[in-house]
């Protein structure tokens, strides 16, 4: 069983989403708790996405600690910006997981 955590930025974003999107993300969280390897890898095995309509849920997988960190939810148009931001903040995200 995996732990599923989220960044503060993701938590704030989640509160602004529509009901359908929130329900889908909650379902995805349950799925990630059981199997962190779902979704499509983005350049690396540890960086993945799951699609919902025209949007994507972005998350990082830390196999050693059985942890998944939710980092973003956005459109295909925002994908490159999100990927760049995640790669820039990779070390910060790792610290978040290690501290909890």
C-alpha positions in Angstrom: 0.0 0.0 0.0 1.4 3.4 -1.0 1.1 6.7 0.8 -0.4 9.5 -1.4 0.7 13.0 -0.4 0.1 16.3 -2.1 2.0 19.6 -2.3 0.4 22.7 -0.8 0.1 24.1 -4.3 -1.8 21.0 -5.4 -4.1 21.2 -2.3 -5.0 24.8 -3.1 -5.7 23.9 -6.8 -7.8 20.9 -5.7 -10.2 23.2 -3.8 -10.9 25.2 -6.9 -11.8 22.2 -9.2 -15.3 21.2 -10.3 -17.0 18.3 -8.5 -16.4 15.8 -11.3 -12.7 16.6 -11.4 -12.4 16.3 -7.6 -14.3 13.0 -7.6 -12.0 11.6 -10.4 -8.9 12.7 -8.5 -10.2 11.0 -5.3 -10.7 7.8 -7.3 -7.2 8.2 -8.8 -5.8 8.5 -5.3 -7.3 5.2 -4.3 -5.9 3.6 -7.4 -2.4 5.1 -6.7 -2.5 3.8 -3.1 -2.8 0.3 -4.5 -0.6 0.6 -7.6 1.8 3.6 -8.2 2.7 2.4 -11.6 -0.6 3.4 -13.2 -0.6 6.2 -15.7 1.9 7.2 -18.4 5.5 7.9 -17.6 6.8 11.4 -18.5 10.5 11.1 -19.5 11.3 9.2 -16.2 9.9 6.2 -14.5 9.2 8.3 -11.3 7.3 11.1 -13.1 3.9 10.1 -14.4 0.5 11.5 -15.5 -3.1 10.2 -15.6 -5.6 11.7 -18.1 -9.1 12.9 -17.3 -10.8 14.4 -20.4 -8.6 17.2 -21.6 -6.7 17.5 -18.3 -3.9 15.6 -16.6 -3.0 14.7 -13.1 0.8 14.9 -12.6 2.5 13.0 -9.8 5.9 11.7 -8.7 6.5 8.1 -7.5 9.1 7.4 -4.8 9.4 3.6 -4.8 11.8 3.3 -1.9 9.4 4.9 0.5 6.2 3.7 -1.2 5.0 7.2 -1.7 3.2 9.1 -4.4 3.3 12.9 -4.4 0.6 14.8 -6.3 2.1 17.9 -7.8 -0.2 19.4 -10.5 -3.5 19.1 -12.5 -3.7 20.9 -15.8 -4.5 20.9 -19.5 -2.4 19.5 -22.3 -1.5 23.1 -23.2 0.1 23.6 -19.8 2.0 20.3 -19.9 5.4 21.7 -20.9 5.2 24.4 -18.3 4.2 21.9 -15.6 7.0 19.4 -16.6 9.6 22.2 -16.5 8.4 23.4 -13.1 8.4 19.8 -11.7 11.9 19.1 -12.9 13.2 22.4 -11.5 11.6 21.6 -8.1 12.5 17.9 -8.0 14.8 18.2 -5.0 12.3 20.3 -3.0 9.6 17.6 -3.7 11.9 14.9 -2.4 12.5 16.8 0.8 8.7 17.1 1.3 8.4 13.3 1.0 11.3 12.6 3.4 10.0 15.0 6.0 6.6 13.5 6.3 
